[in-house]
Amino acid sequence: MLKKFLYALLFISSFVISTGAQGNTDTVMILPFENTSDKPEFNWVGESFALSLSELLKVPGINVVSNDQRKMIQQRLRIPLTSLPSLATSLKLAREGNATLLVVGSYNILPAQGDTAATLFVKAKMVRVNEGRFLSETFADGSNKIPPIELNDALGNLQTMQGQMAYRVLYFRDKSALAYSQNDMVVAANKVPGRAFEAYIKGLLTPGLEARENYFKNALRLYTDVTPDGVFADAALELGHLYFNQRKFPEAINSFERVIAAYQACRTAARNENKISQCNDEGFAESSFYIGLIQWQQNNYEQALAVLRPLAEDLKLTSVYNSLGSIAVQASRAEKKNETKSAALLNEGLDLLKKANESAPEDTNVRFNYSVALFLAGKLPEATEQLRNIIAAKPQDGDAYYVLSKALLGQNDATAAAVDNQARTFLTVGNRYANLEKEWVKSKSFPDVAMRVEQPQRRDFLSVVLSRKSLTPVATAVSETENLLSQARTQFKNGSDDEAMASLRRVLASEPMSAESYLILGKIHLRRGDLDQAISSFKTAIFWDNRQIDTHVSLGKIYLEKGDCLQVKNYSASAMEINPENQDALALKRQADRCSK
C-alpha cells in the first residue's frame, strides 16, 4: 500500500503541461472554497479543496502558491484566515503571492437522507490576476463564456472530486497540452483514505486542543487501518507540534520521528524502484529541527547536534544556524574534561553564529550569541564591536552591558568600569549582578548568561519553502537548459557520446524531470549495446512524458531483439496510439504482428 501511495505522489509529477499560448509559466493560488449551505459543520470541505488542489496542480509548467504560503501571505496582509475575502481582496492576495491565475469556488451540501448519502455540489472559476477577469474561452457557436467547472457527487467521494476539479483547471487553462486523462488525476488525488483525510482537515480547523489532538490521532489510526505499513505524515507532523507547544516532549518526539520514518521509507522506496524522489523533505527537515530543539532544551547537547548538523547547510536558515551555533557553544561550555573537544565545539558554534549574524544582521539575539562566542574564543575586539551595536539598539540590555564590561576589562580599556556600572543598574532583579560576579570571580566565566534562542515559528520553514521553490521561474536557467539540450542533441548526432552524456548530466542536475534527456541517454546506451541501461533510460523518459513516440518505438525494438513479443506488442500499441501515421510506429507494428507467428 505504501508503494501505491508513493506512486500516486509521483504520478502527479508526470504531467507535462505545455505553456503553449500562455506564453509564460503560470503561478496558481487556490483560495478555500465558500460554504454556501447553512451547515457550518462542513466548513472543512472548503479548506480541503484549497489544500488538495494546491498539491495536485504542482505539475511541470505550473508553479503553485502552496496552502501554507497563501496563509502566510494572508496573515502578513492582515486578512483574517477565518473568513473568506472578497474578490477584490483575493486579487490583492494573489498579486502579493506573484500569482497569475487564481482559483475560487463555492459548494453546497445536501445532508444524507435515508439511504441517500450526503451530496456535494461544487462550482469553481479561474481568474486572470493581472487582468482582473474570469478566464473564458470561445465555444463552437462563437460565444465567449466562462468555462463551466461544476461537479456533484457523494461527499464520501470528495478526493475523487478534487482530482476531477484539478483536471478541469488544467484542461481549461490549456486543453491542447494535456497528455493524461482525468482518471490519472483522480488516482493521484486519492492518496489518503477518505475518513483519515476528513479527520485531518477537521483537526486543522479545530481550535480546541483536546479535540484537535483527537482528530489527528484518529487521522493516523484511520490511515493505518487502510495502509498498515504507512504513516500519515501530515497528521503526525501536526500532532508533533501540538505536543511540542504543550511541552509534552516525549510525545512530540514520537510524532516527529514518525514523520522522519515516513520520509525515510519514501526515499528507500524511490531508490528501490529507481525513481526520482518526490518525498516531503520539508516535513522531514521540520521534524528533525524540532527534535533537535527538544534535545537542546533537555540539555542533551550531543543528541541535539547530531540531529541538527545535517540540516544546517541544506536549509541555510538563520534560525537553524543560530540554534545549532548556540547549542555548540553551550556544549563547549559544558565540556569540562576534554579541552580539545571543547575547543572544537566552540569553533563550530562560532562559525555557525557568524553565518547567522551575516544573514540577519538586525537580529539582536543572533548578534548577542555571536558576541558571546567571540568572547569565549578570546576575540575581544570583535566581541566588543558586536556588543556595542546591541546596546545601541537595546540601551537597557543588562547582559550585553555585563559581557561588554568583561570584554573591555580584558583589553585594559578605561571605560570598562563605567560599562560595569551600567550592567549593575540593569541587573538588579533577583540580585542577578551579584550572582554573575560571584561566578566570574571564581571561574572567570558567566555560565548564567544564557544563549538567546527563541522558539522558531513554523513560518520559518515556510520561508525556506518559498526560497527553495521560487514562485518566479528564472529565465536564464531555462535558457541554459535548452542550450545544453540542443548541445547534447548535436553531440549525439555527431557521435560524441561522452560529451553528450556530460551535457545531459548538467541538464538533469537542474531539471531532473527532463524526459528528452533520458531519451537521448537511452539512445546512447543502445548505440553502445547496453540494452538494460537503455531500457531503464527509455522507461524513465516515458515516466516523465509518455507522448514521445521515439521512446516507445525504441523500447519495442529492444524487446523485439530480446524476443519478448508481448512487450513488443505493448509498445507498438502505445506508439500507434500516439501517432498511427508515424512510419517507425507502423514498421514496429508490422514486426509486432509477425513476432508471435
C-alpha positions in Angstrom: 0.0 0.0 0.0 2.9 2.4 0.7 4.2 1.9 -2.8 0.7 2.7 -4.2 0.8 5.9 -2.1 4.2 6.8 -3.4 3.2 6.0 -7.0 0.2 8.4 -6.6 2.5 11.2 -5.5 5.0 10.5 -8.3 2.2 10.3 -10.9 1.3 13.9 -10.3 4.8 15.0 -11.4 4.5 13.0 -14.7 2.0 15.5 -16.2 3.8 17.6 -18.9 1.9 20.8 -19.3 3.0 22.9 -22.3 2.7 26.6 -21.8 1.5 26.9 -25.4 -0.4 30.1 -26.0 0.0 31.0 -22.3 3.5 32.4 -23.1 4.8 32.4 -19.5 4.6 29.7 -16.9 1.5 30.3 -14.7 1.7 30.7 -10.9 -1.6 29.5 -9.4 -3.1 30.4 -6.0 -6.2 28.5 -4.7 -8.4 30.0 -2.0 -10.6 27.9 0.3 -14.0 27.3 -1.3 -17.0 29.1 0.1 -19.6 27.1 2.0 -23.0 28.4 0.7 -25.0 26.0 2.8 -26.3 26.8 6.3 -24.3 24.0 7.7 -21.0 25.3 9.3 -20.0 21.7 10.3 -19.0 21.3 6.7 -16.7 24.3 6.5 -13.7 21.9 6.5 -14.6 20.9 2.9 -13.7 24.3 1.6 -10.3 24.2 3.3 -9.7 20.7 1.9 -10.2 21.9 -1.6 -7.5 24.6 -1.1 -5.1 22.1 0.4 -5.7 19.3 -2.2 -5.7 21.5 -5.3 -2.5 23.2 -4.3 -0.9 19.8 -4.2 -2.5 18.3 -7.3 -1.7 21.3 -9.5 2.1 21.0 -8.9 2.9 19.9 -12.4 5.6 20.9 -14.8 4.7 24.2 -16.4 2.8 25.5 -13.4 4.1 27.0 -10.1 1.7 26.8 -7.2 1.4 29.1 -4.1 1.0 26.3 -1.5 -1.8 26.4 1.0 0.7 27.3 3.8 2.3 30.0 1.7 -1.1 31.5 1.0 -1.9 31.6 4.7 1.4 33.3 5.5 0.8 36.0 2.9 -2.8 36.4 4.2 -1.5 36.9 7.8 1.1 39.4 6.6 -1.6 41.4 4.9 -3.8 41.1 8.0 -6.6 39.3 6.1 -8.4 37.1 8.6 -8.0 33.3 8.0 -11.4 32.6 9.4 -13.4 34.5 6.8 -13.3 34.3 3.0 -12.0 37.5 1.4 -13.9 39.4 -1.3 -12.9 39.0 -5.0 -11.0 42.4 -4.8 -9.2 41.3 -1.7 -8.5 37.9 -3.2 -6.8 39.6 -6.2 -4.7 41.7 -3.9 -3.7 38.5 -2.0 -2.9 36.7 -5.3 -0.8 39.6 -6.6 1.2 39.6 -3.3 1.9 36.0 -3.9 3.0 36.7 -7.5 0.2 34.5 -8.8 -1.0 34.9 -12.4 -4.0 32.6 -12.0 -6.5 32.5 -9.1 -8.9 29.6 -8.4 -12.0 30.4 -6.4 -15.0 28.3 -5.7 -18.1 27.6 -3.7 -20.1 24.5 -2.6 -23.4 23.4 -1.2 -24.2 20.2 0.7 -27.4 18.2 0.9 -27.3 16.1 4.1 -27.8 12.4 4.0 -31.4 11.3 3.9 -32.4 7.7 4.4 -30.4 5.6 2.0 -29.1 8.6 0.1 -25.6 9.8 1.1 -24.7 13.4 1.7 -24.2 15.1 -1.7 -21.6 17.8 -2.5 -22.2 20.4 -5.3 -19.1 22.4 -6.3 -18.5 25.3 -8.6 -15.2 26.9 -9.4 -13.9 29.8 -11.6 -10.4 30.8 -12.6 -9.3 34.5 -12.6 -6.5 36.0 -14.7 -4.9 38.0 -11.9 -3.1 40.7 -13.9 -6.2 41.4 -16.0 -8.7 41.0 -13.1 -11.1 39.0 -15.2 -12.5 35.5 -15.2 -10.8 33.0 -17.5 -13.1 32.4 -20.5 -13.0 30.5 -23.8 -14.5 30.7 -27.2 -17.1 28.0 -27.9 -18.1 26.5 -31.3 -21.0 28.9 -31.7 -18.6 31.8 -31.5 -19.7 32.9 -28.0 -17.1 33.7 -25.3 -18.1 32.2 -21.9 -16.6 31.3 -18.5 -15.8 27.5 -18.5 -18.4 25.5 -16.6 -16.4 23.9 -13.8 -19.2 22.2 -11.9 -19.3 18.9 -10.1 -21.6 17.0 -7.8 -21.1 13.6 -6.1 -21.4 11.9 -2.8 -19.4 13.7 -0.1 -17.6 10.4 0.5 -16.0 10.8 -3.0 -14.5 14.2 -2.0 -10.9 13.4 -3.1 -12.2 12.0 -6.4 -14.0 15.3 -7.0 -10.8 17.2 -6.1 -8.9 15.2 -8.7 -11.6 15.9 -11.3 -11.5 19.6 -10.3 -7.7 19.8 -10.7 -8.0 18.2 -14.2 -10.6 20.7 -15.3 -8.5 23.6 -14.1 -5.6 22.2 -16.2 -7.9 21.5 -19.1 -9.4 24.9 -19.3 -6.1 26.6 -18.8 -4.6 24.9 -21.9 -6.5 21.9 -23.2 -4.1 21.3 -26.0 -1.3 20.4 -23.6 -2.9 17.6 -21.6 -1.2 14.3 -22.0 -3.2 12.3 -19.5 -6.8 11.5 -18.7 -8.9 12.8 -15.9 -8.7 9.4 -14.3 -4.9 9.9 -13.8 -5.6 13.0 -11.7 -8.2 11.1 -9.7 -5.7 8.3 -8.9 -3.2 11.0 -7.7 -5.9 12.7 -5.6 -6.9 9.6 -3.7 -3.6 9.2 -1.9 -5.1 9.4 1.6 -8.1 7.3 2.8 -11.2 9.5 2.8 -12.1 9.3 6.5 -8.5 9.9 7.5 -8.3 12.9 5.3 -11.5 14.3 6.7 -10.3 13.9 10.3 -7.0 15.6 9.4 -8.7 18.6 7.8 -11.1 18.9 10.8 -8.1 18.8 13.1 -6.5 21.8 11.2 -9.7 23.8 11.6 -10.5 23.0 15.3 -9.1 25.4 17.9 -9.8 23.3 21.0 -6.5 21.4 21.9 -8.1 18.2 23.1 -10.5 17.9 20.1 -7.6 18.8 17.8 -5.4 16.1 19.3 -8.2 13.5 18.9 -8.8 14.4 15.3 -5.1 14.0 14.4 -4.9 10.7 16.4 -8.0 9.5 14.5 -6.5 10.5 11.2 -3.4 8.5 12.0 -5.4 5.5 13.1 -7.8 5.6 10.1 -4.8 5.9 7.7 -3.1 2.9 9.3 -6.3 0.8 9.1 -6.2 1.1 5.3 -2.4 1.3 4.9 -0.9 -0.8 7.7 2.7 -0.2 6.6 2.3 3.6 6.0 2.3 6.7 8.2 0.0 9.7 7.6 3.0 12.1 7.9 1.0 15.3 7.6 -1.2 14.3 10.6 1.9 13.2 12.6 3.6 16.5 12.0 0.7 18.5 13.2 0.3 16.3 16.3 4.0 16.7 17.0 3.7 20.5 17.0 0.6 20.3 19.2 2.6 18.3 21.8 5.7 20.5 21.4 3.7 23.6 22.2 2.3 21.9 25.3 5.8 20.8 26.3 4.9 17.2 26.1 8.3 16.4 24.8 8.3 12.6 24.7 5.0 12.5 22.8 6.3 15.3 20.5 9.5 13.4 19.7 7.5 10.2 19.0 5.2 12.1 16.5 8.1 13.8 14.8 10.0 10.6 14.5 7.0 9.1 12.7 7.3 11.8 10.1 11.0 11.1 9.7 10.3 7.3 9.4 7.8 8.0 6.6 10.3 10.2 4.8 13.0 7.5 5.0 10.6 4.8 3.8 9.6 7.1 0.9 13.3 7.6 -0.1 14.0 3.9 0.2 11.0 3.0 -2.0 12.0 5.6 -4.6 15.6 4.3 -4.6 14.5 0.6 -4.9 12.1 1.5 -7.8 14.8 3.6 -9.5 12.6 6.7 -9.4 13.3 10.3 -8.6 12.4 11.0 -5.0 9.3 13.2 -4.6 9.3 12.8 -0.8 8.4 15.5 1.7 11.8 16.8 2.6 10.3 19.9 4.2 8.4 17.8 6.7 11.5 15.8 7.4 13.6 18.9 8.0 11.0 20.5 10.2 10.6 17.4 12.3 14.3 16.9 12.7 14.7 20.6 13.7 12.2 20.4 16.4 13.6 17.1 17.8 16.9 18.9 18.0 15.3 21.8 19.9 13.7 19.4 22.3 17.1 17.6 22.9 18.7 21.0 23.5 16.0 22.1 26.0 16.7 18.9 27.9 20.5 19.7 27.9 21.2 16.7 25.6 23.7 18.7 23.5 25.3 15.8 21.7 21.9 14.4 20.5 20.7 17.9 19.5 23.9 18.5 17.5 23.6 15.1 15.8 20.1 15.8 14.7 20.6 19.4 13.6 24.0 19.3 11.9 22.8 17.7 8.6 20.2 20.5 8.3 22.4 23.5 8.5 23.9 23.6 5.0 20.7 22.1 3.4 18.3 24.7 4.8 20.6 27.7 5.1 18.1 29.1 7.6 19.1 31.8 10.1 17.1 30.1 12.9 18.9 26.8 12.2 22.4 28.4 12.2 21.5 30.4 15.4 20.1 27.3 17.2 22.9 25.0 16.2 25.6 27.5 16.8 24.2 28.3 20.3 23.9 24.6 21.1 27.5 24.0 20.0 28.7 26.9 22.3 26.7 25.6 25.2 28.1 22.1 24.6 31.6 23.6 24.6 30.9 25.4 27.9 29.5 22.1 29.4 32.5 20.0 28.3 34.9 20.1 31.3 37.1 17.1 30.8 38.2 17.3 27.1 39.7 20.7 26.2 40.3 19.7 22.6 36.7 18.7 22.2 35.5 21.8 23.9 37.6 24.0 21.6 36.3 22.2 18.5 32.7 22.7 19.6 33.3 26.4 20.3 34.9 26.8 16.8 31.9 25.1 15.2 29.5 27.3 17.1 31.4 30.5 16.2 31.4 29.6 12.5 27.6 28.9 12.6 26.8 32.0 14.5 28.8 34.1 12.1 26.7 32.8 9.3 23.5 33.5 11.3 24.7 37.1 12.0 25.6 37.7 8.4 22.2 36.5 7.2 20.3 38.5 9.9 22.4 41.5 10.9 19.5 43.3 12.5 18.6 40.4 14.9 20.0 41.4 18.2 19.6 37.9 19.7 21.7 36.4 17.0 24.2 39.2 17.4 24.4 38.6 21.1 25.0 34.9 20.7 27.7 35.6 18.2 29.4 38.2 20.6 29.4 35.6 23.4 31.0 33.1 21.2 33.6 35.7 20.1 34.3 36.5 23.8 34.7 32.8 24.7 37.1 32.4 21.7 39.3 35.2 23.0 38.3 37.6 20.1 37.7 40.5 22.4 37.8 43.4 20.0 35.3 41.7 17.6 33.1 40.9 20.6 33.2 44.5 21.8 32.1 45.8 18.4 29.1 43.4 18.3 28.1 44.2 21.9 28.2 48.0 21.3 25.9 47.5 18.3 23.5 45.6 20.6 23.5 48.2 23.3 22.8 50.9 20.6 19.7 49.0 19.6 18.7 47.9 23.1 20.0 50.5 25.7 18.7 48.6 28.7 20.2 45.2 27.8 21.9 44.3 31.1 23.5 41.1 30.0 25.0 42.9 26.9 26.5 45.5 29.2 27.9 42.8 31.5 29.6 40.8 28.8 30.9 44.1 27.2 32.4 45.2 30.6 34.4 42.0 30.8 35.5 42.3 27.1 36.7 45.8 27.8 38.4 44.7 31.0 40.3 42.0 29.1 41.6 44.8 26.8 42.5 47.1 29.7 40.0 49.6 28.4 39.5 52.6 30.7 35.7 52.6 30.0 35.2 49.1 31.5 34.2 50.5 34.9 31.6 52.8 33.5 30.1 50.0 31.4 30.2 47.7 34.5 28.1 50.3 36.4 25.6 50.3 33.7 25.4 46.5 33.9 24.9 46.8 37.7 22.0 49.3 37.1 20.1 47.0 34.7 20.8 43.7 36.5 19.1 44.3 39.9 16.2 41.9 39.6 16.8 38.7 41.6 20.2 40.0 42.7 21.4 39.0 39.2 24.5 41.2 39.0 25.9 39.9 42.3 25.3 36.3 41.3 27.1 36.8 38.0 30.0 38.5 39.7 30.3 35.7 42.2 30.8 33.1 39.4 33.1 35.5 37.5 35.4 35.8 40.5 35.5 32.1 40.9 35.9 30.9 37.3 36.3 34.0 35.1 33.2 32.9 33.2 29.5 33.7 33.1 27.6 30.4 32.6 24.3 32.0 33.8 24.4 34.4 30.8 22.2 32.2 28.5 22.4 32.0 24.8 19.3 33.5 23.2 17.4 31.0 21.1 13.7 31.8 20.6 11.3 29.0 19.8 11.1 29.4 16.0 7.8 29.9 14.3 6.7 27.4 11.7 6.7 30.3 9.2 10.5 30.0 9.2 10.1 26.7 7.4 7.5 28.2 5.0 10.1 30.8 4.2 12.5 28.0 3.3 9.9 26.5 1.0 9.4 29.9 -0.6 13.1 30.3 -1.2 13.8 26.8 -2.4 10.8 26.6 -4.6 10.8 30.1 -6.1 7.5 31.3 -7.3 9.1 33.0 -10.3 11.0 30.9 -12.8 14.5 32.0 -13.6 14.6 32.7 -17.4 18.3 32.3 -17.6 18.2 28.8 -16.1 15.5 27.7 -18.6 17.6 29.2 -21.4 20.7 27.4 -20.2 18.8 24.1 -20.0 17.6 24.5 -23.6 21.1 25.3 -24.8 22.5 22.3 -23.1 19.8 20.0 -24.5 20.5 21.4 -28.0 24.2 20.9 -27.5 23.5 17.3 -26.4 21.4 16.6 -29.5 24.2 17.8 -31.7 26.8 15.9 -29.9 24.8 12.7 -30.1 24.2 13.2 -33.8 27.9 13.7 -34.4 28.7 10.5 -32.4 30.3 12.4 -29.5 28.6 10.2 -26.8 30.8 11.1 -23.9 30.4 14.8 -24.4 26.6 14.3 -24.9 26.4 12.4 -21.6 28.3 15.2 -19.8 25.8 17.8 -21.2 22.8 15.7 -20.2 24.1 15.2 -16.6 24.2 19.0 -16.3 20.6 19.3 -17.6 19.4 16.6 -15.2 21.1 18.3 -12.3 18.7 21.3 -12.6 15.8 19.6 -14.5 15.5 16.0 -13.1 12.2 15.6 -15.0 13.7 16.2 -18.5 12.2 13.4 -20.5 14.2 14.2 -23.6 17.4 13.9 -21.6 16.5 10.3 -20.7 15.5 9.6 -24.3 18.9 10.7 -25.6 20.7 8.8 -22.8 18.7 5.7 -23.8 19.8 6.1 -27.4 23.4 6.4 -26.3 23.2 3.2 -24.2 21.5 1.5 -27.1 24.3 2.5 -29.5 26.8 1.1 -27.1 24.9 -2.2 -26.8 24.0 -1.8 -23.2 20.3 -2.9 -23.5 19.5 -2.9 -19.8 20.7 0.7 -19.3 18.9 1.7 -22.5 15.6 0.2 -21.2 16.0 1.9 -17.9 16.6 5.3 -19.5 13.7 4.9 -22.0 11.3 3.8 -19.3 12.3 6.9 -17.2 11.6 9.1 -20.2 8.2 7.6 -20.6 7.5 8.1 -16.9 8.1 11.9 -17.2 6.5 12.2 -20.7 4.7 9.3 -22.4 4.0 11.3 -25.6 7.4 10.9 -27.1 6.9 8.3 -29.8 10.6 7.6 -30.3 10.8 6.2 -26.8 8.0 3.7 -27.3 9.4 2.6 -30.7 12.9 2.2 -29.3 11.7 0.1 -26.4 9.7 -2.0 -28.9 12.8 -2.6 -31.0 14.8 -3.6 -27.9 12.2 -6.2 -26.8 12.0 -7.4 -30.4 15.7 -8.2 -30.2 15.2 -9.9 -26.9 12.3 -12.0 -28.3 9.7 -10.7 -25.9 6.7 -10.5 -28.2 4.3 -9.3 -25.5 6.3 -6.3 -24.7 6.8 -5.6 -28.5 3.0 -5.6 -28.9 2.5 -3.3 -25.9 5.0 -0.7 -27.1 3.8 -1.0 -30.7 0.2 -0.3 -29.5 1.2 2.7 -27.4 3.3 4.2 -30.3 0.3 3.8 -32.7 -2.0 5.4 -30.1 0.3 8.5 -30.1 0.6 8.7 -33.9 -0.9 6.0 -36.1 0.7 7.5 -39.2 4.3 7.5 -37.9 6.4 5.4 -40.2 8.6 4.0 -37.4 5.4 3.1 -35.4 3.9 1.4 -38.5 7.1 -0.6 -39.1 7.2 -1.7 -35.4 3.5 -2.7 -35.7 4.3 -5.0 -38.7 7.2 -6.5 -36.7 4.9 -7.0 -33.7 2.3 -8.7 -35.9 4.9 -11.2 -37.2 6.7 -11.6 -33.8 4.4 -14.4 -32.4 3.9 -16.2 -35.6 
